[in-house]
Amino acid sequence: LIEGLKSSVVADKIILCTSHEPEDDRLSDVARSVGIDCFRGSLEDKLMRWHGACEQYEVDFFVNADGDDLFFDPGLADHIFLQYNTKKCDFIDGHGLYNDAYGITKAALREVCLTKNTDSTEYIRPYFLNPKFDVQKLVNIPKKYLPNEDFYTYINHKWLSVETKKLLKDPKYFVEVDDFRIVQDKVYHELMID
């Protein structure tokens, strides 16, 4: 994932956001070893982690790529950055693609962090679909980022829309910092052989 993100032609910084928990020391080590920044914060509240990273690294707008989005294409992040550069807004909504991808301003994130009433923020989209924010739907999306257009996106979309429900009931793998190819192989076998 990290090596893929490094091929972005628009992003000027990659920040790995993780928790202060000792078991996440490995993630901090990975960030350092591949030459990217790392921010450590709350275990439960990824919005607060992101906000802390924005403050520490002076980021005004960012695109998220979660650690479990193994097939995230940096071209999708570039597309979101370019849309933002064309018409500024608070939140770019890339929901429903092979990976949900969002563009978020630090100002909107700060407002959400000040007004939310929970630290459980795994699913972030509802916090930004608020009339006080200028929300844009991601537009002019290249076909390769739409579900089921090719094998690459088909696997990821299937994983997100079908297999996740099954894995929540009967988990077969626990994702840890692992060699990317090993994790990718596990995902492939889970989807294609089962």
C-alpha positions as CSV (number, residue, x, y, z in Angstrom):
1,L,0.0,0.0,0.0
2,I,2.7,2.5,1.0
3,E,4.9,1.8,-2.0
4,G,1.8,2.3,-4.3
5,L,0.9,5.6,-2.6
6,K,4.5,6.8,-3.2
7,S,3.7,6.8,-6.9
8,S,1.1,9.5,-6.5
9,V,1.9,12.4,-8.9
10,V,-0.1,15.0,-6.8
11,A,0.4,14.1,-3.1
12,D,3.4,15.8,-1.6
13,K,3.3,13.9,1.7
14,I,2.3,10.4,3.0
15,I,1.6,10.1,6.7
16,L,0.9,6.8,8.4
17,C,-1.5,7.5,11.2
18,T,-1.6,4.8,13.9
19,S,-2.2,4.5,17.7
20,H,0.0,5.1,20.7
21,E,-0.5,1.4,21.6
22,P,2.8,-0.6,21.9
23,E,1.6,-3.2,19.3
24,D,1.6,-0.3,16.8
25,D,5.3,0.4,17.3
26,R,5.9,-1.9,14.3
27,L,3.8,0.5,12.1
28,S,5.9,3.4,13.2
29,D,9.0,1.4,12.4
30,V,7.6,0.6,8.9
31,A,7.0,4.3,8.3
32,R,10.5,5.2,9.3
33,S,12.0,2.4,7.2
34,V,10.2,3.4,4.0
35,G,10.8,7.1,4.5
36,I,7.3,8.4,5.3
37,D,6.0,10.4,8.2
38,C,4.1,8.8,11.1
39,F,1.6,10.3,13.5
40,R,0.5,8.4,16.6
41,G,-2.7,9.1,18.4
42,S,-6.0,7.6,19.7
43,L,-6.6,3.9,19.1
44,E,-10.4,4.3,18.7
45,D,-10.7,7.7,17.2
46,K,-9.2,7.9,13.7
47,L,-10.7,11.3,13.1
48,M,-8.7,12.7,16.0
49,R,-5.6,10.9,14.7
50,W,-6.1,12.5,11.3
51,H,-6.6,15.9,12.9
52,G,-3.5,15.5,14.9
53,A,-1.5,14.6,11.8
54,C,-2.9,17.6,9.9
55,E,-1.8,19.9,12.8
56,Q,1.6,18.4,13.2
57,Y,2.4,18.2,9.5
58,E,0.6,21.4,8.4
59,V,-1.8,19.6,6.0
60,D,-4.8,21.6,4.8
61,F,-6.4,18.9,2.6
62,F,-5.8,15.2,2.4
63,V,-7.1,12.0,0.9
64,N,-7.6,8.9,3.1
65,A,-6.2,5.5,2.2
66,D,-6.9,3.1,5.1
67,G,-4.5,0.4,5.9
68,D,-7.0,-2.3,5.0
69,D,-7.4,-0.8,1.5
70,L,-4.7,-3.1,0.1
71,F,-5.6,-2.4,-3.5
72,F,-5.9,1.4,-3.2
73,D,-4.7,3.0,-6.5
74,P,-2.8,6.3,-6.0
75,G,-4.4,7.5,-9.2
76,L,-7.7,7.7,-7.4
77,A,-6.1,9.9,-4.7
78,D,-4.7,12.1,-7.5
79,H,-8.1,12.4,-9.1
80,I,-9.6,13.6,-5.7
81,F,-6.7,16.1,-5.3
82,L,-7.2,17.5,-8.8
83,Q,-11.0,17.9,-8.3
84,Y,-10.2,19.8,-5.0
85,N,-7.7,22.0,-6.8
86,T,-10.3,22.8,-9.4
87,K,-13.1,23.7,-7.0
88,K,-12.4,23.9,-3.3
89,C,-14.8,22.3,-0.9
90,D,-14.9,20.8,2.6
91,F,-15.4,17.1,1.7
92,I,-15.1,15.1,-1.6
93,D,-17.3,12.0,-1.4
94,G,-15.9,9.0,-3.2
95,H,-18.3,6.5,-1.6
96,G,-19.2,3.5,-3.7
97,L,-16.0,3.0,-5.7
98,Y,-13.9,-0.1,-5.5
99,N,-12.5,1.6,-2.3
100,D,-14.4,4.4,-0.6
101,A,-12.1,7.3,-0.8
102,Y,-12.6,10.8,0.6
103,G,-10.9,14.2,0.4
104,I,-11.2,16.1,3.6
105,T,-10.1,19.6,4.7
106,K,-8.4,20.2,8.0
107,A,-11.1,22.8,8.8
108,A,-14.0,20.4,8.3
109,L,-12.1,17.7,10.2
110,R,-11.6,20.1,13.1
111,E,-15.3,21.0,13.2
112,V,-16.2,17.3,13.2
113,C,-13.8,16.5,16.0
114,L,-15.2,19.4,18.1
115,T,-18.8,18.4,17.7
116,K,-18.9,14.6,17.5
117,N,-20.2,12.7,20.5
118,T,-18.2,9.5,20.2
119,D,-14.7,8.3,19.9
120,S,-15.7,5.3,17.8
121,T,-15.1,6.8,14.3
122,E,-14.3,3.9,12.0
123,Y,-17.0,4.9,9.5
124,I,-16.3,8.5,8.8
125,R,-18.6,9.5,6.0
126,P,-21.8,10.4,8.0
127,Y,-19.8,13.0,10.0
128,F,-19.2,15.0,6.8
129,L,-22.6,14.7,5.2
130,N,-23.8,17.7,7.1
131,P,-25.5,20.8,5.6
132,K,-22.8,23.1,7.2
133,F,-20.1,21.5,5.0
134,D,-19.6,22.1,1.3
135,V,-19.7,18.5,0.0
136,Q,-18.9,17.5,-3.5
137,K,-19.5,14.1,-5.0
138,L,-16.4,12.8,-6.8
139,V,-17.0,13.5,-10.5
140,N,-15.6,12.4,-13.9
141,I,-14.4,9.2,-12.3
142,P,-12.3,7.1,-14.7
143,K,-13.9,3.7,-15.3
144,K,-11.1,1.8,-13.8
145,Y,-12.1,3.0,-10.4
146,L,-15.7,1.9,-10.7
147,P,-16.6,-1.6,-9.3
148,N,-16.4,-4.6,-11.6
149,E,-14.7,-2.8,-14.5
150,D,-11.7,-5.1,-14.4
151,F,-10.3,-7.9,-12.3
152,Y,-8.4,-5.6,-10.0
153,T,-11.4,-3.6,-9.0
154,Y,-13.7,-6.6,-9.0
155,I,-11.6,-8.3,-6.3
156,N,-11.6,-5.3,-4.1
157,H,-15.3,-4.5,-4.6
158,K,-16.2,-8.1,-3.9
159,W,-14.1,-8.0,-0.8
160,L,-15.8,-4.8,0.4
161,S,-19.4,-5.6,-0.5
162,V,-19.7,-9.3,0.0
163,E,-16.9,-10.9,1.9
164,T,-16.7,-8.4,4.7
165,K,-20.0,-9.5,6.0
166,K,-18.9,-13.1,6.0
167,L,-15.5,-12.3,7.6
168,L,-17.2,-10.4,10.4
169,K,-19.1,-13.5,11.3
170,D,-16.2,-16.0,10.9
171,P,-12.8,-14.2,10.6
172,K,-10.2,-16.3,9.0
173,Y,-7.3,-13.8,8.9
174,F,-6.2,-11.2,11.3
175,V,-4.3,-8.4,9.4
176,E,-1.1,-7.4,10.9
177,V,2.0,-5.7,9.6
178,D,3.0,-8.3,7.1
179,D,4.7,-8.6,3.8
180,F,2.3,-7.0,1.3
181,R,2.5,-9.9,-1.1
182,I,1.6,-12.5,1.6
183,V,-1.5,-10.5,2.7
184,Q,-2.4,-9.9,-0.9
185,D,-2.2,-13.7,-1.5
186,K,-4.3,-14.5,1.5
187,V,-7.0,-12.1,0.2
188,Y,-6.8,-13.5,-3.3
189,H,-7.2,-17.1,-2.0
190,E,-10.0,-16.1,0.3
191,L,-12.0,-14.5,-2.5
192,M,-11.2,-16.8,-5.4
193,I,-10.9,-20.3,-3.8
194,D,-13.6,-20.2,-1.2
